[in-house]
Amino acid sequence: MKHYETMIIVPPTVSESELNSMVQSFSEDLKSRHGASEANVQVWGKRTFAYPIQKFTEGYYILCDYRSEKENTVSEFETRLRLSETIIRFMTIRRDIEEKAEERLKKKLLKRGKSGSVEEPVDYEGFAEEESDLD
């Protein structure tokens, strides 16, 4: 079973009720129409963009996390997103490939004797002195 994530950006002019109905429809569509299992749709909230997109400087982020065995699930879902006028931008990634790559990297690091989760200590000596010079 393949694991996908689709990030969707909606303009800030969308009301809360419209946003909630969109989230509900995405979840229902993924499960019923596109054959996805374990469909989880979350609203990340309103965020500011690094650069304007279609003359908007901020928007609502929606994350759709789902699994599917069908080959055309992503293409059908993205077709629906393209036809919607309220969606600014979207992007889909395949998480199962990334998860496998992360596991291989962890195994390599453990084999070398390093752990990927622990950072090496940093020497902060003299840092306070540099900051006091700026005052």
C-alpha positions in Angstrom: 0.0 0.0 0.0 1.4 3.4 -1.0 1.4 6.3 1.4 0.8 9.8 0.1 0.7 13.4 1.4 -1.0 16.3 -0.4 -0.5 19.8 0.8 -3.2 22.2 -0.4 -3.2 26.0 -0.1 -6.5 27.9 0.0 -6.8 31.8 -0.2 -7.4 33.7 3.1 -10.7 35.0 1.7 -12.3 31.6 2.4 -14.6 31.6 5.4 -14.3 29.1 8.3 -17.5 27.3 7.2 -16.2 27.0 3.6 -12.9 25.7 4.9 -14.5 23.1 7.1 -16.7 21.9 4.3 -13.7 21.6 2.0 -11.9 19.5 4.5 -14.9 17.3 5.0 -15.3 16.9 1.2 -11.6 16.1 0.7 -11.8 13.4 3.3 -15.0 11.9 1.9 -13.7 12.0 -1.7 -10.4 10.3 -0.8 -12.2 7.5 1.0 -15.2 6.9 -1.2 -14.4 8.2 -4.7 -10.7 7.6 -4.9 -10.4 4.4 -2.8 -8.0 5.7 -0.2 -7.8 4.1 3.2 -6.8 5.9 6.4 -7.5 9.3 5.0 -6.6 12.0 7.5 -7.2 15.7 6.6 -5.9 18.4 8.8 -6.1 22.2 8.7 -2.7 23.7 9.6 -4.1 27.2 9.7 -3.3 30.5 8.1 0.3 31.2 7.2 2.3 33.9 5.4 4.0 33.0 2.2 7.6 33.6 1.4 6.5 35.3 -1.9 3.1 36.2 -3.4 1.1 33.5 -5.1 -1.6 34.7 -7.4 -1.5 38.1 -5.6 -2.0 36.5 -2.2 0.6 36.9 0.6 -1.0 34.4 3.0 -3.3 31.4 2.9 -4.7 28.4 4.7 -2.7 25.2 4.6 -4.5 21.8 4.4 -2.7 18.5 4.7 -4.2 15.3 3.3 -2.5 12.2 4.5 -3.8 9.0 2.9 -2.9 5.4 1.8 -4.1 3.7 -1.4 -3.4 0.7 -3.5 -5.0 2.1 -6.7 -2.5 3.5 -9.2 -4.7 6.4 -10.3 -5.7 7.7 -6.9 -3.3 10.7 -6.9 -4.0 11.7 -10.5 -7.8 11.6 -10.0 -7.5 13.6 -6.7 -5.2 16.2 -8.4 -7.6 16.5 -11.3 -10.3 17.5 -8.8 -7.9 20.0 -7.2 -7.0 21.5 -10.5 -10.7 22.1 -11.4 -11.4 23.9 -8.1 -11.1 27.7 -8.3 -10.6 28.1 -4.6 -7.3 26.3 -4.5 -4.2 28.4 -5.0 -1.6 25.6 -5.1 -1.1 21.9 -4.2 1.7 19.4 -4.1 1.6 15.6 -3.6 4.5 13.5 -2.3 4.9 9.8 -1.9 5.8 9.2 1.8 6.5 5.5 1.7 9.6 6.1 -0.5 10.8 8.8 1.9 10.2 6.6 4.9 12.3 3.8 3.3 15.1 6.3 2.6 15.1 7.6 6.1 15.3 4.0 7.5 18.3 3.3 5.2 20.0 6.4 6.4 19.5 5.6 10.0 20.9 2.1 9.5 24.0 3.5 7.8 24.5 6.0 10.6 24.1 3.3 13.3 26.5 1.1 11.4 29.1 3.8 11.4 28.5 4.3 15.2 26.7 7.6 15.0 23.1 8.2 15.9 20.9 10.4 13.7 18.9 11.8 16.6 21.6 13.1 18.9 23.4 16.3 17.8 27.1 16.9 18.6 27.7 19.3 21.5 28.3 22.9 20.4 30.8 25.2 22.3 29.0 28.4 23.2 31.9 29.8 25.2 32.4 33.5 24.4 29.0 33.9 22.9 27.7 36.2 25.7 30.8 38.4 25.2 30.0 38.9 21.5 26.4 39.8 22.3 27.4 42.4 24.9 29.6 44.2 22.4 26.6 44.9 20.3 24.9 47.0 23.0 
